[in-house]
Amino acid sequence: MADSNYDSNYILEVKHLCQSFTSGRGKKKITVHAVDDVSFGVRPAETFGLVGESGCGKTTTGRTIIRLYNPTSGEMYFNGRDIAGKMDKDLRKYLTDNIAMIFQDPIESLNPRMTIEEIVGEGLKIRGVTDPKEVRSRVVSMLRKVGLTEEHATRYPHEFSGGQRQRIGIARAIITEPKLVIADEPVSALDVSIQAQVINLLNDLKEEMGLTILFIAHNLSVVKYFSDRIGVMYFGKLVEVANGDDLYKHPLHPYTKALLSAIPEPNPLTERTRQRVDYDPKRDHDYSQEKPSMVEVEPGHFVYCSPSELEKYKAEIAAR
């Protein structure tokens, strides 16, 4: 049953999500706020990119959504259902049926003692498909869909290249026909030439199966190509959310500008003299008097800023 707090425009809605981890005891006790008051929504059949440097909380956000971690606080809704509550058998089945994850490391995420048929077919068995012939048939069909063959079903993960292993991980994720796929840096461990193949495969599967994808990455070039909308994270906070083209053409937050300026250009002549943007939060923001919040500065473009920064961003927009 749909929750009254849920926005029906989104298949996934995250509100004020916080995720912290505590280690040590007594005076040595340390709490790390990996995700700090993050809110965003993902529309049906779109790809929402979540970008930022390593350690900014991207992966933790994805793993909290699929409930590999229990959220410290905040709300999460999938198709109107609250998925942030107590993890019982019913909620676990609901998440298994509707959300799948593609992991970053195609080596560590595959069990070396299981054949590819066992790995890819495991999700079907969890969902109650017990007939070996049906499992085999659906596994082979899915392997072909991701560019592998029937002969690959009897092999083990160590017999494959990194790109092939990631195709196996994709097949495992989508064989149960989930509505949402969380792709956690699925190409970062692959060669550049193989990255393009895997991204194109995901794009084709998205169109063919009507998938909604939360695409987590730190490579802004990849995210630009693949995502409809993009959220930029910095130290556990979401600092800017916009349509992909708008974010790249007209970034507003200084951290987003710094990230974009770090993307190398293919022309060595312009690359040598190009001006990089440096981001220093202590220098670029003064929140001692005014507190920041996520504000819609123009339709569909949100920035984490103070009231005075908002006026500056509006002036920047007007001057285009």
Phi and psi in degrees as a GROMACS rama.xvg file:
@    title "Ramachandran Plot"
@    xaxis  label "Phi"
@    yaxis  label "Psi"
@TYPE xy
-69.2583  142.272  ALA-2
-84.8717  143.888  ASP-3
-66.9091  -20.4083  SER-4
-82.8729  -3.34998  ASN-5
-85.8753  138.584  TYR-6
-91.5811  116.049  ASP-7
-68.2037  -9.38732  SER-8
-72.4223  -17.5451  ASN-9
-112.358  141.404  TYR-10
-82.3676  -32.6525  ILE-11
-126.911  127.984  LEU-12
-130.647  127.232  GLU-13
-114.508  127.84  VAL-14
-126.717  119.729  LYS-15
50.5876  42.3271  HIS-16
-71.1565  130.045  LEU-17
-126.893  137.18  CYS-18
-139.152  114.896  GLN-19
-123.083  154.284  SER-20
-127.586  136.979  PHE-21
-118.204  136.167  THR-22
-135.978  158.46  SER-23
82.1125  175.985  GLY-24
-135.959  157.516  ARG-25
57.4796  -130.785  GLY-26
-69.6427  -19.6828  LYS-27
-91.2  6.37843  LYS-28
-69.9794  128.116  LYS-29
-126.6  132.476  ILE-30
-113.947  125.59  THR-31
-107.567  123.913  VAL-32
-91.658  89.0569  HIS-33
-70.4087  -37.1701  ALA-34
-129.623  124.277  VAL-35
-126.577  97.2463  ASP-36
60.3312  54.9554  ASP-37
-96.5209  132.052  VAL-38
-134.431  131.478  SER-39
-165.556  166.3  PHE-40
-132.02  149.573  GLY-41
-120.392  124.699  VAL-42
-81.2842  154.689  ARG-43
-58.3123  136.774  PRO-44
66.4808  16.2588  ALA-45
-106.372  164.652  GLU-46
-109.02  118.293  THR-47
-104.898  117.078  PHE-48
-90.5916  135.164  GLY-49
-118.898  112.686  LEU-50
-122.92  163.346  VAL-51
155.187  166.557  GLY-52
-71.8281  167.002  GLU-53
-58.3308  135.357  SER-54
88.5758  5.96155  GLY-55
-83.6729  -9.87155  CYS-56
109.393  6.47482  GLY-57
-61.9414  -54.3988  LYS-58
-64.7253  -39.5552  THR-59
-61.2661  -38.841  THR-60
-60.8535  -47.9656  THR-61
-62.8423  -42.4504  GLY-62
-71.2397  -27.0228  ARG-63
-73.4517  -38.0944  THR-64
-61.1562  -41.6391  ILE-65
-85.5746  -0.419574  ILE-66
70.345  31.7795  ARG-67
-71.622  -26.6948  LEU-68
-119.448  143.746  TYR-69
-83.7788  129.715  ASN-70
-63.4545  141.249  PRO-71
-68.535  -43.1964  THR-72
-161.773  171.169  SER-73
107.868  178.315  GLY-74
-124.167  146.351  GLU-75
-140.587  131.961  MET-76
-128.859  136.114  TYR-77
-125.512  118.767  PHE-78
50.7141  37.61  ASN-79
87.8087  -7.668  GLY-80
-98.1158  136.552  ARG-81
-71.4028  118.659  ASP-82
-111.993  12.8827  ILE-83
-99.3699  -3.4696  ALA-84
-80.4954  -163.149  GLY-85
-60.6143  132.573  LYS-86
-81.4313  96.7805  MET-87
-109.143  -177.715  ASP-88
-61.6751  -39.003  LYS-89
-66.7401  -44.6395  ASP-90
-67.4741  -39.1938  LEU-91
-60.4272  -43.0148  ARG-92
-65.0324  -40.0602  LYS-93
-62.2564  -43.7824  TYR-94
-67.2994  -41.6287  LEU-95
-62.3851  -37.5118  THR-96
-73.6398  -27.9177  ASP-97
-114.959  -23.7949  ASN-98
-127.14  135.772  ILE-99
-131.789  161.701  ALA-100
-131.499  136.269  MET-101
-104.17  122.205  ILE-102
-89.4706  160.645  PHE-103
-66.8367  -46.6805  GLN-104
-96.1689  108.364  ASP-105
-72.3788  -7.74604  PRO-106
-90.4398  -53.0641  ILE-107
-68.8218  -24.853  GLU-108
-85.8798  -4.31504  SER-109
-112.099  130.963  LEU-110
-69.7108  117.25  ASN-111
-67.3599  -15.8738  PRO-112
-93.7018  -1.38249  ARG-113
-109.189  144.963  MET-114
-73.0876  166.89  THR-115
-64.4956  -35.7473  ILE-116
-62.3624  -41.4473  GLU-117
-67.6799  -39.5914  GLU-118
-66.2405  -50.9139  ILE-119
-70.7643  -35.3658  VAL-120
-83.2554  -6.59325  GLY-121
-59.2061  -40.6093  GLU-122
-63.4307  -35.6166  GLY-123
-64.6829  -42.1692  LEU-124
-65.8547  -37.6589  LYS-125
-62.8686  -33.3895  ILE-126
-86.1276  5.27892  ARG-127
99.1542  7.15912  GLY-128
-84.7014  105.151  VAL-129
-108.319  -16.0644  THR-130
-69.4659  116.429  ASP-131
-56.779  -36.8538  PRO-132
-66.5605  -40.8473  LYS-133
-67.8029  -42.3576  GLU-134
-59.8893  -46.8904  VAL-135
-59.8758  -45.4466  ARG-136
-62.0196  -44.1298  SER-137
-72.0133  -34.6318  ARG-138
-64.6923  -46.4921  VAL-139
-62.4605  -42.1561  VAL-140
-61.0078  -41.0946  SER-141
-71.0862  -38.2914  MET-142
-60.6755  -42.0794  LEU-143
-64.2128  -35.9056  ARG-144
-65.4157  -30.4943  LYS-145
-97.3439  10.5043  VAL-146
92.9595  16.3551  GLY-147
-110.278  -176.772  LEU-148
-124.814  170.424  THR-149
-61.8708  -34.7229  GLU-150
-63.0011  -25.6315  GLU-151
-69.435  -19.35  HIS-152
-62.6773  -30.2974  ALA-153
-92.3049  -0.379287  THR-154
-90.0966  174.712  ARG-155
-112.347  157.809  TYR-156
-53.19  -35.465  PRO-157
-67.5989  -12.6024  HIS-158
-86.3592  3.22943  GLU-159
-118.1  157.83  PHE-160
-77.0198  171.385  SER-161
-60.956  -42.2787  GLY-162
-64.8161  -40.1571  GLY-163
-66.6141  -38.5605  GLN-164
-62.1569  -39.4479  ARG-165
-69.3949  -32.7251  GLN-166
-63.2082  -37.9187  ARG-167
-63.9661  -42.292  ILE-168
-61.8359  -37.8794  GLY-169
-66.8248  -43.3957  ILE-170
-60.4201  -42.6206  ALA-171
-60.844  -38.7091  ARG-172
-71.3783  -39.6417  ALA-173
-100.094  -2.92308  ILE-174
-64.2778  -26.0921  ILE-175
-87.2461  5.23969  THR-176
54.8531  57.5546  GLU-177
-70.7407  160.448  PRO-178
-85.4013  -29.7291  LYS-179
-127.471  132.763  LEU-180
-116.323  124.812  VAL-181
-96.9983  109.462  ILE-182
-99.5766  104.486  ALA-183
-91.9835  95.1562  ASP-184
45.2427  57.2423  GLU-185
-70.2806  -11.8891  PRO-186
-120.697  0.561155  VAL-187
-66.9695  -24.6219  SER-188
-93.2917  5.77198  ALA-189
-108.363  158.199  LEU-190
-61.9902  154.536  ASP-191
-59.0206  -41.9376  VAL-192
-63.9559  -35.4328  SER-193
-77.1852  -31.2706  ILE-194
-54.8686  -46.7198  GLN-195
-60.3102  -40.836  ALA-196
-62.8365  -44.0439  GLN-197
-68.5809  -40.5727  VAL-198
-62.9672  -43.5909  ILE-199
-63.3475  -36.9245  ASN-200
-62.6434  -46.813  LEU-201
-60.4388  -39.8887  LEU-202
-63.0737  -44.6497  ASN-203
-63.4916  -42.9144  ASP-204
-66.4187  -36.6719  LEU-205
-60.255  -45.8799  LYS-206
-69.0191  -42.6724  GLU-207
-68.4659  -39.8853  GLU-208
-104.041  -2.82871  MET-209
67.127  36.1114  GLY-210
-74.3513  150.271  LEU-211
-104.416  132.418  THR-212
-125.892  128.89  ILE-213
-97.9926  106.851  LEU-214
-102.842  110.545  PHE-215
-100.29  126.845  ILE-216
-161.296  164.656  ALA-217
-113.738  -7.57491  HIS-218
-86.3856  103.958  ASN-219
-66.5701  -29.5454  LEU-220
-65.2532  -41.9289  SER-221
-65.9947  -43.7314  VAL-222
-63.9091  -40.7547  VAL-223
-59.3543  -43.3296  LYS-224
-67.5797  -34.3057  TYR-225
-102.098  -20.8694  PHE-226
-105.26  144.537  SER-227
-80.266  -47.9054  ASP-228
-127.935  155.927  ARG-229
-134.67  137.006  ILE-230
-114.648  133.915  GLY-231
-105.843  126.362  VAL-232
-109.455  143.847  MET-233
-142.717  119.364  TYR-234
47.3339  50.3631  PHE-235
85.7993  -5.50861  GLY-236
-114.544  146.619  LYS-237
-86.0061  119.962  LEU-238
-105.951  -18.6951  VAL-239
-159.144  139.104  GLU-240
-136.397  128.807  VAL-241
-160.014  167.004  ALA-242
-56.7815  144.068  ASN-243
-53.7614  -48.3891  GLY-244
-64.456  -42.012  ASP-245
-62.9333  -40.9009  ASP-246
-64.9228  -38.9657  LEU-247
-78.4909  -33.9357  TYR-248
-82.9213  -36.346  LYS-249
-135.167  62.6772  HIS-250
-65.8665  146.091  PRO-251
-114.446  -45.7669  LEU-252
-69.1045  136.566  HIS-253
-59.812  -29.1995  PRO-254
-69.4905  -40.5575  TYR-255
-61.6903  -41.3292  THR-256
-62.124  -39.0228  LYS-257
-66.1917  -41.6108  ALA-258
-62.3537  -46.4503  LEU-259
-66.258  -34.7938  LEU-260
-70.2596  -17.1101  SER-261
-83.4303  -10.6799  ALA-262
-71.2566  120.63  ILE-263
-67.7248  146.801  PRO-264
-96.0703  147.732  GLU-265
-71.5123  -18.1988  PRO-266
-87.5662  114.05  ASN-267
-65.7238  -25.5186  PRO-268
-69.6829  -46.0811  LEU-269
-77.4713  -29.9729  THR-270
-65.3461  -34.987  GLU-271
-67.0597  -32.5004  ARG-272
-107.209  -1.6175  THR-273
-66.2521  140.256  ARG-274
-84.8629  122.559  GLN-275
-85.8025  154.562  ARG-276
-103.896  126.242  VAL-277
-98.5765  135.724  ASP-278
-115.905  123.2  TYR-279
-131.889  104.187  ASP-280
-57.5248  -34.0728  PRO-281
-68.2469  -33.2183  LYS-282
-83.8495  -38.6576  ARG-283
-85.159  -13.9604  ASP-284
-132.256  144.286  HIS-285
-127.519  98.6043  ASP-286
-104.372  19.0007  TYR-287
-70.4338  -32.0149  SER-288
-105.716  -37.9429  GLN-289
-116.551  133.714  GLU-290
-92.3924  137.512  LYS-291
-82.3488  158.87  PRO-292
-155.421  165.594  SER-293
-80.1616  119.995  MET-294
-126.006  141.321  VAL-295
-83.2507  104.294  GLU-296
-83.2066  -26.6795  VAL-297
-153.645  163.125  GLU-298
-49.9711  118.685  PRO-299
79.7706  0.712079  GLY-300
-117.295  112.063  HIS-301
-112.237  140.359  PHE-302
-136.643  139.91  VAL-303
-83.0616  110.237  TYR-304
-157.558  166.246  CYS-305
-89.4229  167.047  SER-306
-55.6642  -41.2201  PRO-307
-69.4886  -36.3494  SER-308
-66.0043  -35.9377  GLU-309
-59.403  -43.468  LEU-310
-63.4553  -38.2829  GLU-311
-65.4433  -41.5901  LYS-312
-66.9632  -38.6345  TYR-313
-63.9705  -38.6833  LYS-314
-64.5499  -38.2628  ALA-315
-64.6976  -39.0954  GLU-316
-66.7028  -42.7632  ILE-317
-64.3053  -27.6875  ALA-318
-85.3277  -0.798638  ALA-319
